[in-house]
Amino acid sequence: VQSSGDSAGSSSTIPDWDARHLRFNVESQRPSIRFTADRRGQRRCERAITAAGRTRHRPPMKLDDGQGLARRSQVAQAASPQEPYQSEDGSVHYSVCGNGEPVLLIHGLGCSGADWAPQLATLAGYLRLIVPDLPGCGASAPPRDGYSIGGFASALWTVLDELADSCVSIVGFSMGGAVALEMALQRPAGVPRLALINTLASYRDDWHKWGYARLTEAAIRVFGMRRAAKLFASELFPDPWQAGLRDRAAQVVGAVPANRYLSMVDALERWTASDSLDRITGRTLFIVGDRDHTPLGEKREFAMRLRASLVVVHGSRHGTPFDASEATTASLLALLTDQPPPTGDILVCDTPARAQALSRIGDSIGAQTMRSSVAPKAAS
């Protein structure tokens, strides 16, 4: 990914691929790409991919202004189903859009698949995106056997099995990153690429994390879910130009029933993968905000143990996919198309203009492309 800056802020152009050969992945039974310098091989590759119905060649795309983001969001919206799918047992709602190799996008705590709208617009032009609501979130019913990270992972593998996608790249944010990591541990050979955003291998090995969880629980019990959500949103998006992101986060999280939210916090506290990281075999990318809740040094150690590439987004807090959507999208696209991670000026928070554009299109594009994030009134 090549980045360049101008007076209005940084922008990134996804370069066209000079040449490609097609090879066949025996395990996944899907074509994958390696780079060569042979134009005759490029033509063979393009013909083979086109014949397989999996064309990945696209003109260069800029991750720049809000208007461009809105246009790409409309394209992604047109490619996605108007109604979400539902797993056979009725537990998980999900949407599918785009064409290419399959990628699973897993949202964070208190959210739904609709929150991937800023990334969906670009990624759907290159990949087939499977975007679920975790059990008990968005339009998905609460799990019958209680909340656990392992249960979330098993439920999503069930969905992928129904789709006949046994080999899938996975992206997870925050709690969704824990679910993604657990999925990769359950089936290491089935996850060729893994992207984690502001995620940890354990939430119970440090008193700071324990204290943060206790403060979260206390705020909800004292102030109620809606007022506590406003406090959480103010911490995530404190800058004046992030008012739209802040208001939307408070609205979405505030609509989650308090007992569900606290049950998911408890599930995170009980889960750990610290002793199993050596079982991860796929190419891994770790995206972190340098102003997230937990120290950057701990995340660097985590990345080393995972043998992961580390992308640090300067000025970003915990909500990196939202306050640094451009850096997040460019980093994910690089991983998912087997390119080196981006560096330089793009690894910063979004400009005020882009943040405001995201807040304007967030509700309309996110809701129309994915689904309503209002949870069903099933018993929790």
C-alpha positions in Angstrom: 0.0 0.0 0.0 1.5 3.3 -1.0 0.5 6.4 0.9 0.9 10.1 0.1 0.0 13.2 1.9 -1.4 16.6 0.9 -2.5 19.8 2.6 -6.0 18.4 3.1 -4.8 15.3 4.9 -3.3 12.0 4.0 -4.7 9.6 1.4 -3.7 6.2 0.2 -3.9 4.6 -3.2 -4.2 0.8 -3.5 -1.8 0.1 -6.3 -2.7 -2.1 -9.2 -0.9 -5.5 -9.2 1.8 -5.6 -11.9 1.7 -9.3 -12.5 0.2 -12.4 -11.0 0.2 -16.2 -11.2 -2.6 -18.4 -10.0 -1.8 -21.3 -7.7 -4.3 -23.7 -6.1 -4.5 -24.1 -2.3 -5.2 -27.8 -1.8 -6.5 -27.5 1.7 -9.0 -24.7 1.0 -9.8 -25.8 -2.6 -9.7 -22.1 -3.6 -7.3 -20.2 -5.9 -4.9 -17.9 -4.2 -2.4 -15.3 -5.5 1.3 -15.0 -5.5 3.2 -12.2 -7.2 5.6 -12.5 -10.1 7.2 -10.3 -12.7 5.9 -12.2 -15.7 3.3 -10.4 -17.9 2.5 -13.6 -19.7 1.8 -15.1 -16.3 -0.3 -12.1 -15.5 -2.6 -12.7 -18.5 -2.9 -16.4 -17.7 -3.8 -15.6 -14.1 -6.4 -13.0 -15.0 -8.1 -15.4 -17.5 -8.1 -18.2 -14.9 -9.5 -16.0 -12.2 -12.2 -14.6 -14.5 -13.2 -18.1 -15.6 -13.5 -19.1 -12.0 -15.8 -16.2 -11.3 -13.4 -14.7 -8.8 -11.9 -11.7 -10.5 -9.8 -9.7 -8.1 -8.3 -7.2 -10.5 -9.7 -3.7 -9.8 -8.6 -0.2 -10.9 -6.7 1.7 -8.3 -8.9 2.9 -5.4 -8.3 5.9 -3.2 -9.2 5.9 0.5 -9.7 9.6 0.7 -12.6 11.9 1.2 -16.1 11.4 2.6 -17.7 11.7 -0.9 -15.6 8.8 -2.1 -16.5 6.8 0.9 -20.2 7.4 0.4 -19.9 6.4 -3.3 -18.2 3.1 -2.4 -20.7 2.5 0.4 -23.5 2.7 -2.2 -21.7 0.2 -4.4 -21.3 -2.2 -1.4 -24.9 -1.7 -0.5 -26.0 -2.6 -4.0 -23.9 -5.8 -3.8 -25.3 -6.9 -0.4 -28.5 -8.7 0.3 -31.5 -6.5 1.3 -32.4 -9.0 4.1 -29.9 -10.7 6.4 -29.5 -14.5 6.4 -30.1 -16.6 9.4 -28.2 -19.7 10.6 -30.1 -23.0 10.5 -30.7 -23.1 14.2 -31.8 -19.4 14.2 -29.1 -18.2 16.5 -27.0 -16.0 14.2 -28.0 -13.3 11.8 -25.5 -12.3 9.2 -25.1 -10.6 5.8 -22.9 -11.4 2.8 -21.6 -9.0 0.2 -18.8 -8.6 -2.4 -16.9 -11.2 -4.4 -13.6 -13.0 -3.8 -12.0 -15.0 -1.1 -14.2 -15.2 2.0 -13.5 -12.9 5.0 -15.4 -13.0 8.3 -15.7 -9.6 10.1 -16.5 -9.9 13.9 -17.7 -6.8 15.8 -16.9 -5.7 19.3 -18.7 -5.6 22.7 -22.1 -3.9 22.6 -22.1 -3.5 18.8 -23.3 -5.3 15.7 -22.1 -6.1 12.2 -23.4 -2.7 11.1 -20.3 -1.2 12.7 -18.1 -2.5 9.9 -19.7 0.0 7.4 -16.6 2.2 7.1 -14.5 -0.9 6.0 -17.2 -2.7 4.1 -17.4 0.0 1.4 -13.8 -0.7 0.2 -13.3 -4.4 1.2 -16.4 -5.6 -0.6 -14.8 -4.5 -3.9 -12.1 -7.1 -3.4 -13.4 -9.9 -1.1 -16.6 -11.7 -0.1 -17.5 -10.4 3.3 -19.5 -12.4 5.9 -20.6 -10.1 8.6 -22.5 -11.6 11.6 -24.2 -10.3 14.7 -22.7 -12.3 17.5 -25.3 -14.2 19.6 -27.1 -11.8 21.9 -26.0 -8.8 19.7 -27.8 -6.9 17.0 -30.5 -9.1 15.4 -29.1 -12.4 16.8 -30.9 -14.1 19.7 -29.1 -14.6 23.0 -27.2 -17.9 23.3 -29.1 -20.7 24.9 -26.2 -22.0 27.0 -24.9 -18.6 28.3 -22.3 -16.3 27.0 -18.7 -17.5 26.4 -16.0 -16.6 23.9 -15.7 -20.3 23.0 -19.5 -20.5 22.4 -19.3 -17.4 20.1 -16.5 -19.0 18.1 -18.4 -22.3 17.8 -21.5 -20.5 16.7 -19.6 -18.7 13.9 -17.9 -21.8 12.7 -21.4 -23.4 12.4 -22.4 -20.5 10.1 -19.3 -20.9 8.0 -19.9 -24.7 7.8 -23.4 -24.0 6.5 -21.9 -21.7 3.9 -19.3 -24.4 3.0 -16.5 -22.0 3.8 -14.0 -24.2 5.7 -11.0 -21.8 5.0 -11.7 -18.2 5.9 -9.7 -15.2 6.8 -11.0 -13.6 10.0 -10.9 -10.0 11.3 -12.0 -9.2 14.9 -12.2 -5.9 16.8 -11.9 -5.8 20.7 -14.1 -8.7 22.0 -14.5 -9.7 18.4 -10.8 -10.1 18.3 -11.0 -12.6 21.2 -13.6 -14.5 19.3 -11.5 -14.4 16.1 -8.4 -15.7 18.1 -10.5 -18.5 19.6 -11.8 -19.5 16.2 -8.2 -19.7 14.9 -7.3 -21.9 17.9 -10.3 -24.2 17.3 -9.3 -24.7 13.7 -5.8 -23.4 13.0 -5.6 -24.7 9.5 -8.9 -23.1 8.6 -7.7 -19.5 9.2 -5.0 -18.5 6.6 -5.1 -14.8 7.7 -6.0 -13.3 11.1 -6.4 -9.6 11.9 -6.9 -8.5 15.5 -7.7 -4.9 16.4 -7.1 -3.7 20.0 -7.4 -7.2 21.4 -5.6 -9.1 24.1 -4.9 -12.8 24.7 -6.2 -12.6 28.2 -8.3 -10.2 30.3 -7.6 -11.7 33.7 -3.8 -11.6 34.1 -3.4 -8.0 35.3 -5.1 -6.0 38.0 -5.5 -3.0 35.7 -7.8 -5.1 33.4 -9.7 -6.4 36.4 -10.1 -2.9 37.7 -11.3 -1.6 34.4 -14.0 -4.4 34.2 -15.1 -3.5 37.8 -15.4 0.2 36.9 -17.5 -0.7 33.8 -19.8 -2.9 35.9 -20.1 -0.2 38.6 -21.0 2.5 36.0 -23.8 0.4 34.5 -25.2 -0.6 37.9 -25.1 3.0 39.3 -26.1 5.1 36.2 -28.0 2.6 34.1 -27.1 1.4 30.6 -27.9 4.6 28.6 -26.0 7.0 30.9 -23.1 4.6 31.2 -23.0 4.3 27.4 -22.6 8.1 27.1 -19.7 7.9 29.5 -18.1 5.1 27.5 -18.6 7.0 24.2 -17.1 10.2 25.6 -14.0 8.2 26.5 -13.7 6.6 23.1 -14.4 9.8 21.0 -13.5 12.9 23.1 -12.6 15.3 20.3 -15.1 17.9 19.2 -15.2 16.8 15.6 -16.0 13.2 16.8 -19.4 14.3 18.1 -21.2 12.2 15.4 -19.2 9.1 16.3 -19.7 9.7 20.0 -23.5 10.1 19.7 -23.9 7.0 17.6 -21.8 4.9 19.9 -23.8 6.1 22.9 -27.1 5.3 21.1 -26.0 1.8 19.9 -24.4 0.7 23.2 -27.1 2.3 25.3 -29.7 0.1 23.6 -28.1 -3.1 24.7 -29.8 -4.7 27.8 -27.5 -4.3 30.8 -27.6 -8.0 31.7 -26.4 -9.0 28.2 -23.6 -6.4 28.2 -22.4 -7.5 31.7 -22.6 -11.2 30.7 -20.3 -10.5 27.7 -17.9 -8.6 30.0 -17.9 -11.6 32.3 -17.3 -14.0 29.3 -14.2 -11.9 28.3 -12.8 -12.0 31.9 -13.2 -15.8 32.0 -11.5 -16.4 28.7 -7.8 -16.7 28.0 -5.6 -17.8 25.1 -2.2 -16.9 26.6 -1.0 -20.5 26.7 -2.0 -21.5 23.2 -0.7 -18.7 20.9 1.9 -21.0 19.4 -0.9 -22.9 17.7 -1.8 -20.0 15.4 -0.4 -20.8 12.0 -1.9 -18.2 9.6 -0.5 -14.9 8.7 -1.4 -12.5 11.4 -1.8 -8.7 11.7 -2.2 -6.8 14.9 -3.7 -3.2 14.6 -3.5 -1.1 17.8 -4.3 2.4 18.8 -1.4 3.9 20.8 -3.9 5.5 23.2 -5.9 2.4 23.9 -6.8 1.2 27.4 -3.9 -1.2 27.8 -0.2 -0.4 27.5 1.4 -0.5 24.0 4.3 -2.5 25.4 1.9 -5.4 26.3 0.6 -5.3 22.8 4.1 -5.4 21.3 4.8 -8.5 23.4 1.5 -10.1 22.3 2.4 -9.4 18.6 5.8 -11.0 19.1 4.3 -14.1 20.6 1.8 -14.4 17.7 4.6 -13.7 15.2 2.3 -11.0 13.9 2.9 -7.8 11.9 2.2 -4.8 14.2 0.5 -1.7 13.0 0.4 1.2 15.5 -2.1 4.0 14.7 -1.0 7.2 16.3 -3.6 9.2 18.2 -6.2 6.4 18.1 -8.0 5.2 21.2 -9.9 1.9 21.6 -12.3 2.5 18.7 -9.6 2.4 16.0 -12.0 1.1 13.2 -14.0 4.3 13.8 -11.6 7.0 14.7 -8.9 5.8 12.2 -11.1 4.1 9.5 -8.7 5.0 6.7 -5.7 3.4 8.5 -7.7 0.4 9.5 -9.1 -0.2 6.0 -5.7 0.1 4.3 -4.1 -2.2 6.8 -6.8 -4.9 6.5 -6.8 -4.7 2.7 -3.0 -5.2 2.7 -3.2 -8.3 4.8 -6.2 -9.8 2.9 -4.5 -9.2 -0.5 -1.1 -10.5 0.7 0.7 -7.2 0.6 3.0 -5.6 3.2 1.2 -3.5 5.9 1.1 0.2 5.3 3.5 2.6 6.9 4.0 6.4 7.2 1.4 9.2 7.2 -1.6 7.0 6.8 -1.2 5.4 10.3 -3.0 8.3 12.1 -6.5 9.1 13.1 -8.9 10.3 10.5 -9.0 14.0 9.6 -12.0 16.0 11.1 -13.5 16.1 7.6 -13.5 12.3 7.2 -14.7 11.8 10.8 -17.7 14.1 10.1 -18.4 12.3 6.8 -18.4 8.9 8.6 -20.8 10.2 11.2 -23.1 11.4 8.5 -23.2 8.2 6.5 -22.8 5.8 9.5 -26.5 5.4 10.3 -27.9 5.4 6.8 -25.2 3.3 5.0 -24.5 1.0 8.0 -28.2 0.3 8.7 -29.2 -0.2 5.0 -26.1 -2.2 4.1 -26.2 -4.6 7.1 -29.4 -4.5 9.1 -31.0 -2.7 12.0 -28.8 -3.0 15.1 -31.8 -3.2 17.4 -31.8 -6.5 19.3 -34.8 -8.8 19.2 -36.9 -9.0 22.4 -35.9 -12.5 23.2 -35.2 -13.5 26.8 -31.6 -13.1 27.8 
